[in-house]
Amino acid sequence: MRQLFTIRFCALMLTAAALAVACSPSNEITPQPLPTLDNIECKAGDRPQFEFTASHDWHLSSDALWCKFITAAGEVQDTSGKAGTYTMTLKISDLSIKDEATTASISIRMGSLSQTLVTVERAAKELTLKIKDASGKSSETIELGYDEWKEFSIEANFSFAATDFPEWVELSTKEGSNIVNGIVGDAGERLTACARIVNNGERECYPIAANDKECITFADAEGKASFRIPVTFAGMGEDKLTFTAPTADTFGWEVSLDGKTFRQVGETDEETTMLHNSLSYNIASRNKEYTVLLIEKIIKRGISSYVIGAEWMHFNSGTLTVDATDTTRYGMVVALPNGIYNTIKGDIYGNLFELDYTSGVGLPTLKNDYINYVLIEFTQRDFAEQGAFEGMYIYHSLTTLDIPATPYTDSAVMAEYGVDEAYTAEFIDAIDGKRPGIVIDPRIELWTTETFEAGAASAEVYYKGAKLKISEDDYYLGENKDELMALYLWYPKAETFTENVYIIFKVGDTAAKLLVVTPTTK
C-alpha cells in the first residue's frame, strides 16, 4: 500500500516594524503553525510515502519501533533536512503486532515548533494459513485419498481448527503412527494432517476438480479469520474395484436347478438368506469401467478345472441371473477393473489361476491377488433334501471333490447281483507318482462301523468276473472324512481298470445297493 500525503509549510517572514507586537523585544523569525495530516492506513510489510515542504531546517521522528524512515543512511527512527520539498518512505514491520490496530505518530520540529505531522495506523496482525503437500510444496488445494490417507501439512500464525467441510470428506491428524480424528492446530506449529474421501459406491468413481463449493474451512476460535481451501480427488485407482453384494460373504451361495432361487447359509450365525430370480450388485471402479468374467468350475472324475465365458450365466447392469439346468454345476463371477483386465487379457486363464498342490494333486485355484474381485461363487443344484439313506456319496481320495453317482438301470446286471437299487460313477484318472482312489459312502441304514465290526455289514468287489480280496492294496473298509463307514477303492497297481468294477454293499446276507464303477476308457 503506497500512500502519498503532501503538506506544504510556509514560514512567512514577519517584519518587526509592520507586524511585530509592539512590546516584542527581539527580531526572531517564527514559522507558522504546522498542520496535522490525515491518517496513513497500512499493514505490516507496506512501504507508504508522504510528501511535505519545509521553509526551514526540520527534524522528523517516529515514536514506534515498527515505523521507521527509509533513508540513504538506512532505516532510522529520526531524520533531518533543510528547507525544501521531500518525499519520505516508511517501513512498516510486524514488530509487536497485535490482534487489534496499532498507531504511530510522526512528529516534525522546525524552529521552536514541534507537533504531529502524520499518524500511521497499522492494521491488526494478519492471520495467515499455508497448505503444503506431502512433498513440502506449497499448495492451493487439499488432495483426498481413496482407501488410503493423503497427507498434507498446515502452518498458521493463529490457533485453528477445521470447522466446515463436505460430509463425504474425512479428516484426521497424524501423531506419529497414530491417526486422530479431526484437525486442531496451534499457532506457529507445522501440523501433519491427512484426508480421504468417504466412499459410497458412486462418488469415488470420478475425479473431483478444485472448485469454490467443495472446500475445507479452517478458522480461528474467535471467528476473526477463516480460510476456504478447495479439495481435489484424482478418482479411485485404475486397479481398484469395490462392490456391495446381497450379503457380506461372496462364497457359499446355492442356486436352485430352475435358476429362480438363490440362498446362502451364514457361516457364523447359520441364518439363511434367500432371494429370488436374481442377485443385484453395485460396482465401483474408476469411471465405472470394469469387465465381468463368468467362470464355470467343472469337476470331472474328482479333478477340477475352469472355463471362462460360461453362457448359462448372465450379468447385465449389475444384475446376475442363471439359466435352468437338470444337473449340478458350479459358477463364479469375477469383476475386474479395466486397469487390471487390460494387463491380463492376453492370457486370462494363465493370469487368474495357479496350481495348488495341497492335496497332492495340482488343482487350479484363483490366485490370492484376485480373491477380492469375486462377486459370487455358487453351486447350482437340486434343493430337494436327500434322505440320510438315499443315493450314494463318492469323492476323490486326494482332492475330496465329489464324483456324482447317478441311477443305474441295467435290470439284467441288477438281477445278477440281486439288488433293487443301483448307481453308477466314473473312476478317477491316473496321477503320476500317486495311487489315489475313490471313497464311497453307500448311505445304507445299519451299514456302519459298529455293524461292520460286529460282522453284520460288508462289501464285495468284482472285477472281470473275479472277486477281489479286501486289502489296503485293492480296497478296504474304514471311516471317511466325515467319520462315517465307507469303502476305499484304490487305483490298480499293475494296470488301470479297463472294465467295470461292481461293488455290492450288504447288510447281513442281504445285498442292499450296487455301485457300477466305469473305467476311464469307457
C-alpha positions as CSV (number, residue, x, y, z in Angstrom):
1,M,0.0,0.0,0.0
2,R,1.5,3.2,-1.1
3,Q,0.1,6.5,0.1
4,L,1.2,9.9,-0.7
5,F,0.5,12.8,1.5
6,T,1.6,16.4,0.8
7,I,2.0,19.1,3.3
8,R,3.2,22.4,2.4
9,F,4.7,24.5,5.2
10,C,5.0,28.2,4.5
11,A,7.0,30.1,7.1
12,L,6.4,33.8,6.5
13,M,9.0,36.3,7.5
14,L,7.3,38.9,9.7
15,T,8.8,42.3,9.7
16,A,9.4,43.7,13.2
17,A,8.2,47.1,12.2
18,A,4.9,46.1,10.4
19,L,3.6,43.0,12.2
20,A,5.5,42.5,15.5
21,V,3.7,43.0,18.7
22,A,4.6,46.4,20.0
23,C,6.2,45.0,23.1
24,S,8.4,42.4,21.2
25,P,12.0,43.0,22.2
26,S,13.6,40.7,19.6
27,N,13.9,40.1,15.8
28,E,13.4,36.2,16.0
29,I,11.6,34.6,13.0
30,T,8.9,32.2,14.0
31,P,7.3,29.7,11.4
32,Q,3.5,29.5,11.1
33,P,1.8,26.6,12.9
34,L,2.2,23.2,11.3
35,P,-0.9,21.3,10.1
36,T,-1.6,17.6,11.0
37,L,-2.0,15.2,8.2
38,D,-4.8,12.6,7.9
39,N,-4.0,9.1,9.0
40,I,-2.0,6.7,6.9
41,E,-3.7,3.3,6.9
42,C,-1.4,0.4,6.2
43,K,-0.4,-3.1,7.2
44,A,2.8,-4.8,8.2
45,G,5.1,-5.1,5.2
46,D,3.8,-1.9,3.5
47,R,6.1,1.0,2.3
48,P,3.8,4.1,2.4
49,Q,5.1,7.5,1.4
50,F,4.2,11.1,2.2
51,E,5.4,14.5,0.9
52,F,5.9,17.7,2.8
53,T,7.5,21.1,2.1
54,A,9.5,22.9,4.8
55,S,10.6,26.5,4.9
56,H,13.3,25.9,7.5
57,D,15.6,23.2,8.7
58,W,13.5,20.3,10.0
59,H,13.6,17.2,12.1
60,L,11.3,14.1,11.8
61,S,10.9,11.4,14.4
62,S,8.7,8.3,14.8
63,D,7.5,7.1,18.2
64,A,7.1,3.4,17.3
65,L,9.9,1.0,16.5
66,W,7.8,-0.7,13.9
67,C,7.6,2.5,11.9
68,K,10.9,3.8,10.5
69,F,12.1,6.1,7.8
70,I,13.9,4.6,4.8
71,T,16.8,6.9,4.0
72,A,20.2,6.8,2.2
73,A,21.7,6.1,5.6
74,G,19.4,3.1,6.1
75,E,16.3,2.5,8.3
76,V,16.2,5.2,11.0
77,Q,13.9,6.3,13.8
78,D,14.8,10.0,13.2
79,T,15.9,12.1,10.2
80,S,16.6,15.7,9.4
81,G,16.9,18.1,6.5
82,K,16.9,21.6,5.3
83,A,14.2,23.7,3.7
84,G,12.6,22.2,0.7
85,T,10.1,19.6,-0.6
86,Y,10.6,16.0,0.4
87,T,9.0,12.6,-0.2
88,M,9.5,10.3,2.7
89,T,9.2,6.5,2.6
90,L,8.2,4.5,5.7
91,K,9.0,0.9,6.6
92,I,6.1,-0.8,8.4
93,S,7.2,-4.0,10.2
94,D,5.3,-6.7,12.1
95,L,7.3,-5.9,15.3
96,S,5.0,-6.2,18.4
97,I,2.0,-6.5,16.1
98,K,-1.3,-7.2,18.0
99,D,-4.8,-8.6,17.3
100,E,-6.0,-5.0,17.0
101,A,-4.8,-1.9,15.1
102,T,-1.8,0.0,16.5
103,T,-0.8,3.6,15.8
104,A,2.5,5.5,15.4
105,S,3.0,9.3,15.4
106,I,5.5,11.0,13.2
107,S,6.4,14.4,14.6
108,I,8.1,17.4,12.9
109,R,10.2,20.0,14.7
110,M,11.0,23.2,12.9
111,G,12.4,26.1,14.8
112,S,10.6,26.4,18.0
113,L,7.5,24.5,16.8
114,S,7.0,20.7,17.2
115,Q,3.9,18.8,16.5
116,T,2.5,15.7,14.9
117,L,2.8,15.6,11.2
118,V,1.4,12.1,10.4
119,T,-0.5,9.4,12.3
120,V,0.2,5.9,11.0
121,E,-2.4,3.3,11.7
122,R,-1.1,-0.3,11.2
123,A,-3.8,-2.9,10.7
124,A,-4.2,-5.8,13.2
125,K,-2.0,-8.9,12.8
126,E,-2.8,-10.5,9.5
127,L,-3.8,-14.2,10.1
128,T,-2.1,-16.5,7.6
129,L,-2.6,-20.2,6.9
130,K,-0.5,-22.1,4.4
131,I,-1.0,-25.6,3.0
132,K,1.8,-27.9,1.7
133,D,1.5,-31.3,0.1
134,A,3.3,-34.4,1.2
135,S,6.5,-33.3,-0.6
136,G,6.6,-30.0,1.2
137,K,5.5,-28.0,-1.8
138,S,3.0,-25.1,-1.3
139,S,-0.5,-25.9,-2.5
140,E,-3.7,-24.1,-3.0
141,T,-5.8,-27.3,-2.6
142,I,-6.0,-30.4,-0.4
143,E,-6.0,-33.7,-2.2
144,L,-8.2,-36.6,-0.9
145,G,-7.0,-40.2,-0.8
146,Y,-9.2,-43.1,-1.9
147,D,-8.8,-46.0,0.5
148,E,-5.5,-44.5,1.8
149,W,-4.9,-41.2,3.6
150,K,-3.4,-38.4,1.7
151,E,-1.0,-36.4,3.8
152,F,-0.6,-32.6,3.8
153,S,0.7,-30.1,6.3
154,I,-0.7,-26.8,7.7
155,E,1.1,-23.8,9.1
156,A,-0.7,-20.8,10.6
157,N,0.1,-17.9,12.8
158,F,-3.0,-18.5,14.9
159,S,-4.7,-21.4,16.6
160,F,-7.1,-23.0,14.2
161,A,-9.4,-25.9,13.5
162,A,-11.2,-27.4,10.5
163,T,-14.7,-26.1,11.1
164,D,-16.6,-26.9,8.0
165,F,-16.1,-29.5,5.2
166,P,-18.3,-31.8,3.0
167,E,-19.8,-34.7,4.8
168,W,-18.0,-37.1,2.4
169,V,-14.6,-35.8,3.4
170,E,-12.8,-37.5,6.3
171,L,-10.1,-35.5,8.1
172,S,-7.6,-36.5,10.7
173,T,-4.3,-35.6,12.3
174,K,-1.2,-37.8,12.2
175,E,0.5,-38.1,15.5
176,G,3.5,-40.4,14.9
177,S,2.0,-43.6,13.6
178,N,-1.5,-42.8,15.1
179,I,-4.4,-41.3,13.3
180,V,-6.6,-38.9,15.3
181,N,-9.9,-37.7,14.0
182,G,-10.3,-34.0,13.3
183,I,-7.8,-31.2,12.7
184,V,-6.9,-28.8,15.5
185,G,-3.6,-26.8,15.4
186,D,-1.7,-24.2,17.4
187,A,-0.1,-21.0,16.2
188,G,3.4,-21.4,14.8
189,E,3.4,-25.3,14.6
190,R,3.6,-27.4,11.4
191,L,0.7,-29.8,11.7
192,T,0.7,-33.0,9.7
193,A,-2.8,-33.9,8.6
194,C,-4.5,-36.2,6.2
195,A,-7.7,-36.5,4.2
196,R,-9.6,-39.1,2.2
197,I,-12.9,-39.4,0.5
198,V,-15.8,-41.3,2.1
199,N,-16.8,-43.9,-0.4
200,N,-20.4,-44.6,-1.3
201,G,-20.1,-46.8,-4.4
202,E,-20.5,-43.8,-6.7
203,R,-18.6,-40.6,-5.9
204,E,-15.2,-42.3,-5.6
205,C,-15.5,-43.4,-9.2
206,Y,-14.9,-40.0,-10.7
207,P,-12.3,-37.3,-10.2
208,I,-13.2,-34.1,-8.4
209,A,-11.6,-30.8,-9.7
210,A,-10.9,-27.9,-7.4
211,N,-13.9,-25.5,-7.1
212,D,-15.2,-22.9,-4.8
213,K,-18.0,-25.1,-3.5
214,E,-16.2,-28.3,-2.3
215,C,-13.9,-26.7,0.3
216,I,-12.5,-27.3,3.8
217,T,-12.8,-24.2,6.1
218,F,-10.1,-23.5,8.7
219,A,-11.0,-20.8,11.2
220,D,-9.7,-19.3,14.5
221,A,-11.6,-19.7,17.7
222,E,-12.8,-16.1,17.8
223,G,-14.1,-16.0,14.2
224,K,-11.7,-13.3,13.1
225,A,-10.4,-15.2,10.1
226,S,-11.4,-18.2,8.0
227,F,-9.7,-19.8,5.1
228,R,-11.5,-22.0,2.5
229,I,-9.2,-24.5,0.8
230,P,-10.7,-26.4,-2.2
231,V,-10.4,-30.2,-2.2
232,T,-9.4,-32.3,-5.2
233,F,-9.7,-36.0,-5.8
234,A,-8.0,-38.0,-8.6
235,G,-10.6,-40.7,-8.5
236,M,-10.0,-44.3,-7.3
237,G,-7.0,-46.1,-8.9
238,E,-7.3,-47.9,-12.2
239,D,-6.6,-51.1,-10.3
240,K,-9.3,-50.6,-7.7
241,L,-12.7,-52.1,-7.6
242,T,-15.2,-52.4,-4.7
243,F,-18.8,-53.7,-4.7
244,T,-21.8,-54.1,-2.5
245,A,-23.4,-57.5,-2.6
246,P,-26.6,-59.1,-1.2
247,T,-24.6,-60.3,1.8
248,A,-21.1,-59.8,3.3
249,D,-19.9,-63.2,2.2
250,T,-19.5,-63.8,-1.5
251,F,-18.9,-67.6,-1.1
252,G,-21.2,-70.4,-0.1
253,W,-24.2,-69.5,-2.3
254,E,-26.5,-72.1,-3.8
255,V,-28.9,-71.7,-6.8
256,S,-31.9,-73.9,-7.5
257,L,-31.9,-76.0,-10.7
258,D,-34.5,-73.7,-12.2
259,G,-32.3,-70.7,-11.5
260,K,-35.1,-68.9,-9.6
261,T,-33.9,-69.2,-6.0
262,F,-30.6,-68.0,-4.6
263,R,-29.8,-68.9,-1.0
264,Q,-26.9,-68.7,1.4
265,V,-26.5,-70.1,5.0
266,G,-24.3,-67.8,7.1
267,E,-21.1,-69.5,8.4
268,T,-21.3,-67.9,11.8
269,D,-24.9,-67.2,12.6
270,E,-26.3,-70.0,10.3
271,E,-29.0,-67.7,9.2
272,T,-30.4,-68.4,5.7
273,T,-30.6,-65.6,3.1
274,M,-33.0,-66.4,0.3
275,L,-33.5,-64.2,-2.8
276,H,-35.5,-64.9,-5.9
277,N,-34.8,-64.6,-9.7
278,S,-31.6,-62.6,-9.5
279,L,-28.9,-61.0,-7.4
280,S,-28.0,-57.3,-7.6
281,Y,-24.6,-55.7,-7.2
282,N,-23.3,-52.1,-7.1
283,I,-19.8,-52.0,-8.5
284,A,-17.5,-49.0,-8.0
285,S,-14.4,-48.6,-10.3
286,R,-12.7,-45.7,-11.9
287,N,-15.2,-44.1,-14.3
288,K,-17.3,-47.2,-13.8
289,E,-15.1,-49.1,-16.2
290,Y,-14.8,-52.8,-15.4
291,T,-15.1,-56.2,-17.0
292,V,-17.1,-59.1,-15.7
293,L,-15.9,-62.7,-16.2
294,L,-18.4,-65.5,-16.0
295,I,-16.5,-68.6,-15.0
296,E,-17.7,-72.2,-14.8
297,K,-15.9,-74.7,-12.5
298,I,-16.0,-78.2,-13.9
299,I,-15.4,-81.3,-11.8
300,K,-14.5,-84.4,-13.8
301,R,-13.6,-87.7,-12.1
302,G,-12.8,-85.7,-8.9
303,I,-10.5,-83.2,-10.6
304,S,-11.5,-79.6,-11.1
305,S,-10.9,-77.2,-14.0
306,Y,-12.3,-73.8,-15.1
307,V,-13.8,-72.4,-18.2
308,I,-14.1,-68.7,-18.7
309,G,-17.1,-67.4,-20.6
310,A,-20.0,-69.6,-19.3
311,E,-23.0,-68.9,-21.4
312,W,-25.5,-70.1,-18.8
313,M,-24.8,-67.1,-16.5
314,H,-25.8,-63.6,-17.4
315,F,-24.6,-60.3,-15.8
316,N,-26.3,-57.1,-17.0
317,S,-26.3,-53.7,-15.3
318,G,-25.2,-55.2,-12.0
319,T,-27.8,-58.0,-12.1
320,L,-26.9,-61.7,-12.1
321,T,-29.2,-64.3,-13.5
322,V,-28.7,-68.1,-14.0
323,D,-30.3,-70.4,-16.6
324,A,-32.1,-73.5,-15.6
325,T,-30.4,-76.9,-15.7
326,D,-31.0,-80.5,-14.7
327,T,-27.5,-81.3,-13.3
328,T,-25.3,-79.9,-10.7
329,R,-22.9,-77.2,-11.8
330,Y,-20.6,-74.6,-10.3
331,G,-20.2,-71.0,-11.1
332,M,-18.1,-68.0,-10.2
333,V,-18.4,-64.3,-11.2
334,V,-15.3,-62.1,-11.1
335,A,-15.4,-58.3,-11.8
336,L,-12.0,-56.8,-12.7
337,P,-11.3,-53.0,-13.1
338,N,-10.2,-52.4,-16.6
339,G,-6.8,-51.2,-15.3
340,I,-6.1,-54.8,-14.3
341,Y,-8.1,-56.6,-17.0
342,N,-6.2,-54.9,-19.8
343,T,-2.9,-56.2,-18.4
344,I,-4.1,-59.8,-18.2
345,K,-6.5,-60.2,-21.2
346,G,-3.8,-61.7,-23.3
347,D,-3.9,-64.8,-21.1
348,I,-6.8,-64.5,-18.8
349,Y,-6.7,-68.1,-17.5
350,G,-3.0,-68.2,-17.0
351,N,-3.0,-64.9,-15.1
352,L,-6.0,-65.7,-13.0
353,F,-5.3,-69.2,-11.9
354,E,-2.4,-71.1,-10.4
355,L,-1.9,-74.8,-9.4
356,D,-2.4,-75.7,-5.7
357,Y,-0.7,-78.9,-4.7
358,T,-2.1,-79.0,-1.1
359,S,-4.0,-82.2,-1.8
360,G,-1.1,-83.8,-3.6
361,V,-2.7,-83.1,-7.0
362,G,-2.2,-79.9,-8.9
363,L,-5.6,-78.2,-8.9
364,P,-6.2,-74.9,-10.5
365,T,-7.2,-72.2,-8.0
366,L,-7.8,-68.5,-8.2
367,K,-4.8,-66.5,-7.2
368,N,-5.0,-64.6,-4.0
369,D,-4.5,-61.3,-5.9
370,Y,-8.0,-61.7,-7.4
371,I,-10.0,-63.1,-4.4
372,N,-11.3,-59.7,-3.6
373,Y,-12.7,-59.3,-7.1
374,V,-15.0,-62.4,-6.7
375,L,-18.7,-61.2,-6.7
376,I,-20.0,-64.7,-6.0
377,E,-19.1,-68.4,-6.0
378,F,-22.0,-70.8,-6.1
379,T,-23.3,-74.3,-6.7
380,Q,-26.4,-74.8,-8.8
381,R,-28.1,-78.0,-7.5
382,D,-31.3,-79.7,-6.6
383,F,-32.7,-78.1,-3.4
384,A,-34.8,-81.2,-2.6
385,E,-33.5,-82.6,0.6
386,Q,-32.0,-86.0,0.2
387,G,-32.7,-88.6,2.9
388,A,-29.8,-89.9,5.0
389,F,-30.1,-93.3,3.2
390,E,-30.7,-92.0,-0.4
391,G,-28.2,-92.2,-3.2
392,M,-24.5,-92.5,-2.7
393,Y,-21.8,-90.1,-1.7
394,I,-18.5,-90.5,-3.6
395,Y,-15.4,-88.4,-3.7
396,H,-11.8,-88.4,-4.9
397,S,-9.5,-89.7,-2.1
398,L,-6.9,-86.9,-2.6
399,T,-8.9,-83.9,-3.8
400,T,-12.1,-84.8,-1.8
401,L,-14.1,-83.3,-4.7
402,D,-17.4,-85.0,-5.4
403,I,-17.8,-87.7,-8.0
404,P,-21.5,-87.9,-9.0
405,A,-23.4,-91.2,-8.5
406,T,-26.3,-91.5,-10.9
407,P,-29.0,-94.2,-11.0
408,Y,-28.0,-97.4,-12.9
409,T,-30.9,-99.1,-14.8
410,D,-29.5,-102.2,-16.3
411,S,-32.0,-104.7,-15.0
412,A,-30.0,-107.7,-16.0
413,V,-27.0,-106.7,-14.0
414,M,-29.1,-105.7,-11.1
415,A,-30.8,-109.1,-11.1
416,E,-27.4,-110.8,-11.4
417,Y,-26.3,-109.2,-8.2
418,G,-29.7,-109.4,-6.5
419,V,-30.3,-105.7,-5.9
420,D,-33.2,-103.4,-6.4
421,E,-31.2,-100.1,-6.1
422,A,-28.1,-99.5,-8.2
423,Y,-25.9,-96.5,-9.1
424,T,-23.0,-95.8,-11.5
425,A,-20.0,-93.5,-11.1
426,E,-16.8,-92.8,-13.0
427,F,-13.4,-93.9,-11.7
428,I,-10.6,-91.4,-11.5
429,D,-7.7,-90.8,-13.8
430,A,-4.2,-91.9,-13.1
431,I,-1.8,-89.4,-11.4
432,D,1.9,-89.7,-11.8
433,G,3.6,-90.6,-8.5
434,K,0.3,-91.1,-6.7
435,R,-2.1,-94.0,-6.2
436,P,-5.4,-92.4,-5.4
437,G,-8.8,-93.9,-5.2
438,I,-12.4,-93.2,-4.6
439,V,-14.2,-93.1,-1.3
440,I,-17.8,-94.4,-1.3
441,D,-20.4,-93.9,1.4
442,P,-23.4,-96.1,0.1
443,R,-25.8,-94.4,2.6
444,I,-27.3,-97.6,3.8
445,E,-29.1,-97.9,7.2
446,L,-27.3,-100.3,9.5
447,W,-24.2,-100.2,7.3
448,T,-21.9,-98.6,9.9
449,T,-18.6,-99.0,11.6
450,E,-20.4,-100.7,14.5
451,T,-22.2,-103.3,12.3
452,F,-19.1,-103.9,10.3
453,E,-17.1,-104.7,13.4
454,A,-20.0,-107.0,14.5
455,G,-19.9,-108.8,11.2
456,A,-23.3,-107.5,10.1
457,A,-22.1,-105.1,7.4
458,S,-19.8,-106.0,4.4
459,A,-19.0,-105.3,0.8
460,E,-17.9,-107.4,-2.2
461,V,-15.9,-106.1,-5.1
462,Y,-15.9,-107.8,-8.5
463,Y,-13.6,-107.1,-11.5
464,K,-13.5,-109.1,-14.7
465,G,-15.8,-111.7,-13.0
466,A,-13.4,-112.3,-10.1
467,K,-14.0,-111.3,-6.6
468,L,-11.2,-109.0,-5.2
469,K,-9.8,-109.6,-1.8
470,I,-10.2,-106.9,0.8
471,S,-6.8,-105.4,1.4
472,E,-5.2,-101.9,1.5
473,D,-3.8,-102.6,-1.9
474,D,-7.2,-103.0,-3.7
475,Y,-9.9,-101.9,-1.4
476,Y,-10.8,-101.7,2.3
477,L,-13.5,-100.6,4.6
478,G,-13.0,-97.7,7.0
479,E,-14.2,-94.3,8.0
480,N,-14.3,-91.4,5.6
481,K,-13.6,-87.7,6.2
482,D,-17.0,-87.3,7.9
483,E,-16.2,-90.3,10.2
484,L,-18.8,-92.4,8.5
485,M,-18.3,-96.0,7.3
486,A,-17.0,-96.0,3.7
487,L,-15.3,-98.2,1.1
488,Y,-12.0,-97.1,-0.4
489,L,-11.3,-98.4,-3.9
490,W,-7.7,-97.9,-4.9
491,Y,-6.2,-97.4,-8.4
492,P,-4.8,-100.8,-9.6
493,K,-1.1,-101.3,-9.2
494,A,-0.4,-103.3,-12.4
495,E,-2.9,-101.7,-14.8
496,T,-5.8,-99.3,-14.9
497,F,-9.3,-100.6,-14.8
498,T,-10.3,-101.4,-18.3
499,E,-13.8,-102.9,-17.5
500,N,-16.5,-102.0,-15.0
501,V,-16.0,-102.7,-11.3
502,Y,-19.0,-104.0,-9.4
503,I,-19.4,-103.3,-5.7
504,I,-22.1,-104.9,-3.7
505,F,-22.9,-103.4,-0.3
506,K,-24.5,-105.9,2.1
507,V,-26.3,-105.8,5.5
508,G,-26.1,-109.3,6.8
509,D,-26.6,-111.6,3.9
510,T,-28.8,-109.1,2.0
511,A,-27.4,-107.1,-1.0
512,A,-28.6,-103.6,-0.3
513,K,-27.1,-101.5,-3.1
514,L,-24.9,-101.9,-6.2
515,L,-22.4,-99.4,-7.5
516,V,-21.0,-99.8,-11.0
517,V,-17.7,-98.0,-11.4
518,T,-16.9,-97.3,-15.0
519,P,-13.2,-97.1,-16.1
520,T,-11.6,-94.1,-17.6
521,T,-11.7,-95.8,-21.0
522,K,-15.5,-96.1,-21.0
